[in-house]
Amino acid sequence: MATPLALVIDDEPDICELLTLTLGRMDIATDSAGDVGAAKARLGEKKYDLCLTDMRLPDGDGLELVEWMQANAPNVPVAVITAHGNVETAVQALKLGAFDFLSKPLDLKHLRNIVQNALKLEQPDEKGASRLLGESEGMRELRAMIDKVARSQAPVHIAGESGTGKELVARLIHDSGPRAGGPFVPVNCGAIPAELMESEFFGHRKGSFTGAVRDKVGLFQCAEGGTLFLDEIADLPLSMQVKLLRVIQEKTVRPVGAAAEEAVDARILSATHKNLAQMVQAGEFREDLYYRINVIELNVPALRDRGDDVLLLADHILKRLDPDARLDDGAKAKILAHSFPGNVREVENTLERAVTLCTTGTISADDLHLRAATGRDAVETWPEGRANLGDQVEDVQRQAIVEALEKTRYNKTAAAKLLGLSFRQLRYRIKKLGIEA
């Protein structure tokens, strides 16, 4: 394997020497340049695997170089070195396409992590994003953005309605990037009691509070070397938002009861179905945290805006539920006419119910149990106060599972057999539906 080659851009000889020595110990060869002009010349002459640049240079700044590289050397990951505490500049660099950033004074462990992640990057492809089905323009744009942001370490916020597949997008970003070999840790911020949040996120030491009988590793530490996905981040209380902001900026956590902070290396992805900008204006979400997690925003389109994608999804879901099942023309027409306010999750619930009720293997319009609709905006005429189909299906499933558990005296193995499910499927549904055994 060829020795990796890095370009170091800084007009301070001491910094250049430190970076060169550090990279050399990692078996990485280096070239150096003292200003923007020399750096552009070098990038035009050779193929580099990595670029490290200072922000302040004699003939320009690192932001100018980062922007230039997106057009002229797009496959070279570039990390910028910023002054200590200059968060705004770091965020701007990430928005322009920088892979990551370092703050002075340089933390050599952090530097090595950044370099190792950069060298794991491969050329973008659609192998990962191909799991995100759909041929509509919105989905093609989303897949292209996933390929692009996967190569960066910038925080990404994923916006979209409930049921659109925001966690799938987060997993694809993780799987398509240099952290794919590390853990992907999803957490529903709204499901953690406020009094336990700090312990859950940062861990705690034995004896730090009543009930802390042993040391606990936090979610940030669990995501070391990988990705932490903060789903429904809008549900975080303001007190926790302050702590989260500091962790993102400093890349350190202090477990409850610990005397010292611990360095953490985890990429932050977040999502919510709520409008964070409106929450900021209402004082319900911190503005500084909003701009820190929202360096790059991805919008997952609602299913009603994706045209015929719904039929592609339905076909894919049916193959997973029952390879022998199929939709007749009437069922296809009814699916196309329905607006699916619950998005992909509602499609899954609808087809799961249809497969259960259908006795012939061919699903008709009646098997779908969808209300009549005259167009994709028919959701607006749905009677006020009436639950959507996704909620109704979940209610039916919840009732059936509770009855099976009661009949088997809460023996989950026996209940799963009674319901025609595997033990794993039953356990998943119990968790998903919030059933307390």
C-alpha positions in Angstrom: 0.0 0.0 0.0 1.3 3.4 -1.0 2.3 5.8 1.8 -0.4 8.4 2.4 0.6 12.0 1.5 -0.6 15.1 3.5 -0.3 18.8 2.7 0.3 21.0 5.7 -0.4 24.7 5.2 0.8 27.1 7.9 3.2 30.1 7.9 4.5 29.2 11.4 7.5 26.9 11.1 6.9 25.4 14.6 3.4 24.4 13.8 4.5 22.8 10.5 7.2 20.9 12.3 4.8 19.6 15.0 2.3 18.5 12.4 5.0 16.9 10.2 6.5 15.0 13.1 3.1 13.8 14.3 2.0 12.6 10.9 5.4 11.1 10.3 4.9 8.9 13.4 1.7 7.7 11.7 3.6 6.8 8.6 2.2 9.6 6.6 4.5 11.7 4.3 4.0 15.4 4.2 4.5 18.4 2.0 4.2 22.0 3.4 3.1 25.4 2.1 3.2 28.7 3.8 0.3 30.5 2.1 -2.8 30.0 0.0 -1.1 30.6 -3.3 1.6 27.9 -2.6 -1.1 25.5 -1.4 -3.2 25.8 -4.6 0.0 25.2 -6.6 0.8 22.1 -4.6 -2.7 20.8 -4.9 -2.6 21.2 -8.7 0.7 19.3 -8.9 0.1 16.2 -6.7 -2.6 13.9 -5.4 -3.0 14.3 -1.6 -4.8 12.1 0.8 -5.3 14.8 3.4 -4.9 18.6 3.9 -4.4 20.5 7.2 -4.6 24.3 7.0 -4.4 27.2 9.4 -7.1 29.8 9.2 -4.8 32.8 9.1 -2.4 32.9 6.2 -0.3 35.7 4.8 -2.3 36.0 1.5 -5.7 34.9 2.6 -7.4 32.6 5.0 -8.3 28.9 5.3 -11.9 29.5 4.5 -11.0 30.7 1.0 -8.9 27.6 0.5 -11.6 25.3 1.7 -14.1 26.8 -0.7 -11.6 26.6 -3.6 -10.9 23.0 -2.9 -14.5 22.0 -3.2 -14.3 22.9 -6.9 -10.7 22.1 -7.6 -9.7 19.3 -5.3 -13.1 17.9 -4.1 -11.8 14.4 -3.1 -9.1 15.7 -0.7 -10.5 16.0 2.9 -9.4 19.3 4.5 -9.3 20.0 8.2 -8.9 23.6 9.4 -6.9 24.8 12.5 -8.8 27.6 14.3 -8.0 29.8 17.2 -9.2 28.5 20.6 -12.9 29.2 21.2 -13.5 30.5 17.7 -16.6 28.3 17.2 -18.2 30.6 14.6 -15.2 30.2 12.2 -15.1 26.5 12.7 -18.8 26.2 11.9 -18.4 28.3 8.8 -15.5 26.1 7.6 -17.7 23.0 8.0 -20.5 24.6 6.1 -18.1 25.4 3.2 -17.0 21.7 3.1 -14.2 21.2 5.6 -13.9 17.6 6.8 -13.3 18.6 10.4 -11.5 21.3 12.5 -8.8 21.5 15.2 -8.5 24.3 17.9 -5.2 25.7 19.1 -3.4 24.7 21.2 -3.4 21.4 19.3 -4.6 18.3 21.0 -2.4 15.6 19.4 -4.9 12.8 20.2 -7.7 14.7 18.5 -5.4 15.4 15.6 -4.6 11.7 15.2 -8.3 10.8 15.3 -9.1 13.3 12.6 -6.3 12.1 10.4 -7.3 8.4 10.8 -10.9 9.2 9.9 -9.9 11.2 6.9 -7.7 8.4 5.6 -10.7 5.9 5.8 -12.7 8.0 3.3 -13.5 6.4 0.0 -14.8 7.8 -3.1 -18.6 8.5 -2.9 -20.9 5.9 -4.3 -24.5 4.9 -3.9 -24.1 1.5 -2.3 -25.3 2.7 1.0 -27.8 5.2 -0.1 -29.4 2.6 -2.4 -31.3 1.4 0.7 -33.2 4.7 0.6 -35.8 3.8 -2.0 -37.4 6.2 -4.4 -37.0 7.8 -7.8 -38.6 11.1 -7.1 -36.5 14.3 -7.4 -36.6 14.9 -3.7 -35.2 11.4 -2.9 -32.5 11.7 -5.6 -31.4 15.0 -4.0 -31.4 13.5 -0.5 -29.2 10.5 -1.6 -26.7 12.9 -3.2 -26.6 15.0 0.0 -26.1 11.8 2.1 -23.0 10.9 -0.1 -21.7 14.4 0.4 -22.2 14.9 4.1 -21.0 11.3 4.9 -17.5 12.5 3.9 -17.5 15.3 6.5 -17.5 15.2 10.3 -19.8 18.2 10.5 -22.9 17.9 12.7 -26.0 17.1 10.6 -29.6 17.8 11.5 -32.2 15.7 9.8 -35.7 17.3 9.6 -38.9 15.7 8.5 -42.3 14.6 9.5 -42.8 11.5 11.8 -42.5 8.3 9.9 -40.4 9.6 7.0 -37.3 7.6 7.8 -35.0 10.0 9.6 -33.2 7.3 11.5 -32.5 5.4 8.3 -31.0 8.6 6.8 -28.8 8.9 9.9 -27.7 5.3 9.6 -26.8 5.7 6.0 -24.7 8.8 6.8 -22.8 6.7 9.4 -22.5 3.6 7.1 -21.3 5.7 4.1 -18.5 7.5 6.0 -15.2 6.8 7.7 -16.9 5.9 11.0 -18.7 3.0 9.5 -16.6 0.5 11.5 -17.5 2.2 14.7 -20.7 2.1 16.7 -24.0 3.7 15.7 -25.8 4.7 18.9 -29.4 6.0 18.5 -31.1 7.6 21.4 -34.6 9.0 21.7 -34.2 12.2 23.7 -37.8 12.3 24.6 -37.8 8.8 26.2 -35.2 9.6 28.9 -36.5 11.0 32.2 -35.1 14.5 32.9 -33.5 13.5 36.2 -31.5 10.7 34.5 -30.4 12.5 31.4 -26.9 13.6 32.6 -26.1 10.0 33.8 -27.5 8.5 30.6 -25.5 10.8 28.3 -22.3 11.2 30.2 -22.2 8.2 32.6 -21.6 8.3 36.3 -19.2 7.0 39.0 -20.2 4.5 41.7 -21.6 6.2 44.7 -22.2 9.6 43.0 -25.9 9.4 43.9 -28.4 7.1 45.5 -28.7 4.0 43.4 -25.3 4.4 41.7 -24.0 1.0 42.8 -21.5 0.7 40.0 -19.7 2.9 37.3 -21.9 3.5 34.3 -20.7 4.3 30.8 -22.6 7.1 29.1 -24.0 7.2 25.6 -21.3 9.5 24.4 -18.6 7.1 25.5 -20.6 4.2 23.9 -20.4 6.0 20.6 -16.6 6.5 20.8 -15.1 6.3 17.3 -18.6 6.2 15.8 -21.9 8.2 15.6 -24.3 9.4 18.3 -27.8 9.9 16.8 -29.9 12.2 18.9 -33.5 11.6 17.8 -36.2 14.0 18.8 -33.6 16.5 20.1 -36.3 19.1 20.4 -37.5 17.3 23.5 -34.3 18.0 25.5 -34.8 20.3 28.4 -33.0 23.6 28.3 -30.7 22.6 31.2 -29.5 19.6 29.2 -29.1 21.7 26.0 -26.5 23.8 27.8 -24.5 20.7 28.7 -24.8 19.2 25.2 -23.6 22.4 23.6 -20.4 22.3 25.7 -19.7 18.6 24.9 -20.1 19.3 21.2 -17.7 22.3 21.4 -15.1 20.9 23.7 -15.4 17.2 22.7 -15.1 16.2 26.4 -17.6 14.9 29.0 -17.6 14.8 32.8 -19.4 11.7 34.2 -21.5 12.4 37.2 -19.3 12.2 40.3 -16.1 12.3 38.3 -13.3 14.7 39.1 -11.9 15.1 35.6 -13.3 15.4 32.1 -12.9 12.6 29.5 -12.2 13.2 25.8 -14.8 11.8 23.5 -14.7 11.2 19.7 -18.2 10.8 18.4 -19.9 12.4 15.4 -23.3 14.1 16.3 -26.3 13.6 14.1 -29.7 14.8 15.3 -33.3 14.8 14.1 -36.8 16.0 15.0 -40.2 16.3 13.4 -40.6 19.7 15.1 -39.6 23.1 13.7 -36.5 24.0 15.6 -36.3 27.5 14.1 -39.7 28.3 15.5 -38.8 26.8 18.9 -35.7 29.1 19.0 -37.9 32.1 18.4 -40.2 31.0 21.2 -37.3 30.5 23.6 -37.9 26.8 23.8 -34.6 25.8 22.2 -31.2 27.4 22.6 -30.1 29.4 19.6 -26.4 28.6 20.1 -27.1 24.9 20.2 -29.4 25.2 17.1 -26.6 26.7 15.0 -24.1 24.1 16.4 -26.1 21.0 15.5 -27.6 22.5 12.3 -24.3 23.1 10.5 -25.8 21.0 7.7 -29.5 20.3 7.4 -31.1 17.5 5.5 -34.8 17.5 4.8 -36.5 14.2 4.3 -39.5 14.7 2.0 -43.0 13.6 3.1 -44.4 10.6 1.3 -47.2 12.6 -0.2 -44.6 14.7 -2.1 -42.8 11.7 -3.6 -45.2 10.7 -6.4 -45.1 7.0 -7.3 -42.4 6.2 -4.8 -45.1 4.9 -2.5 -45.6 1.9 -4.9 -41.9 1.1 -4.8 -41.9 1.2 -1.0 -45.1 -1.0 -0.9 -43.5 -3.6 -3.1 -40.3 -3.6 -1.0 -42.2 -3.9 2.2 -44.4 -6.7 0.9 -41.4 -8.8 -0.1 -40.2 -8.5 3.4 -43.5 -9.3 5.0 -44.6 -12.1 2.6 -42.7 -12.8 -0.6 -45.8 -14.4 -2.1 -48.2 -11.5 -1.5 -48.9 -8.9 -4.2 -51.2 -5.9 -4.7 -53.9 -5.9 -7.3 -54.6 -2.9 -9.5 -57.3 -1.6 -7.2 -55.1 -1.7 -4.2 -52.3 0.1 -6.1 -54.8 2.8 -7.1 -56.0 3.2 -3.6 -52.5 3.5 -2.2 -51.6 6.1 -4.8 -54.7 8.1 -3.9 -54.0 8.1 -0.2 -52.0 10.9 1.4 -50.4 8.7 4.2 -50.1 11.3 6.9 -48.0 8.8 8.9 -45.6 8.5 5.9 -43.5 5.3 5.5 -44.4 4.0 8.9 -48.1 4.2 8.0 -47.4 2.2 4.8 -45.7 -0.5 6.8 -48.5 -0.7 9.3 -51.2 -0.7 6.6 -49.5 -3.6 4.7 -48.7 -5.5 7.8 -52.4 -5.5 8.6 -53.4 -6.3 5.0 -51.1 -9.3 4.8 -52.7 -10.6 8.1 -56.3 -10.1 6.8 -55.8 -11.2 3.2 -56.5 -14.9 2.7 -55.8 -15.2 -1.1 -52.3 -13.8 -1.3 -53.5 -11.0 -3.6 -54.2 -7.8 -1.6 -57.3 -5.9 -2.8 -58.3 -2.3 -2.0 -60.7 -3.6 0.7 -57.9 -5.5 2.5 -56.0 -2.2 2.9 -58.8 -0.7 5.1 -57.9 2.8 3.9 -60.5 5.5 3.8 -61.7 6.7 0.5 -59.7 9.6 -0.9 -60.0 11.8 -4.0 -56.4 13.1 -4.1 -53.2 13.5 -2.2 -54.6 16.4 -0.2 -57.6 14.4 1.0 -56.0 14.3 4.5 -57.4 17.8 5.0 -61.0 16.4 4.9 -60.4 13.7 7.5 -62.9 14.2 10.3 -61.6 16.3 13.2 -60.5 14.2 16.2 -60.4 11.0 14.2 -57.2 9.0 14.8 -55.0 8.4 11.7 -54.7 4.8 10.3 -51.2 4.3 11.8 -52.7 4.9 15.3 -55.6 2.7 14.7 -53.4 -0.2 13.5 -51.1 0.2 16.5 -54.2 0.1 18.8 -55.3 -3.2 17.2 -51.8 -4.7 17.6 -51.5 -3.5 21.2 -54.8 -5.0 22.1 -53.9 -8.4 20.5 -50.5 -8.5 22.2 -51.9 -7.6 25.6 -54.6 -10.3 25.3 -52.0 -12.9 24.3 -49.7 -12.0 27.2 -52.6 -12.2 29.7 -53.7 -15.5 28.3 -50.2 -17.0 28.6 -49.6 -15.3 32.0 -47.0 -13.0 30.5 -44.9 -15.9 29.1 -43.5 -14.0 26.0 -42.3 -17.2 24.3 -45.8 -18.7 24.5 -47.5 -15.4 23.6 -45.3 -15.1 20.5 -46.3 -18.6 19.4 -49.9 -17.8 19.9 -49.6 -14.6 17.8 -47.7 -16.4 15.0 -44.6 -14.2 15.7 -41.0 -15.0 16.5 -39.9 -14.1 20.1 -37.7 -11.3 18.6 -40.7 -9.8 16.6 -42.9 -9.8 19.7 -40.2 -8.2 21.8 -39.8 -5.5 19.2 -43.6 -4.8 19.1 -43.8 -4.7 22.9 -41.0 -2.1 22.9 -42.4 -0.1 19.9 -46.0 0.0 21.3 -44.9 0.8 24.8 -46.5 -2.2 26.4 -45.6 -2.8 30.0 -45.4 -6.5 30.7 
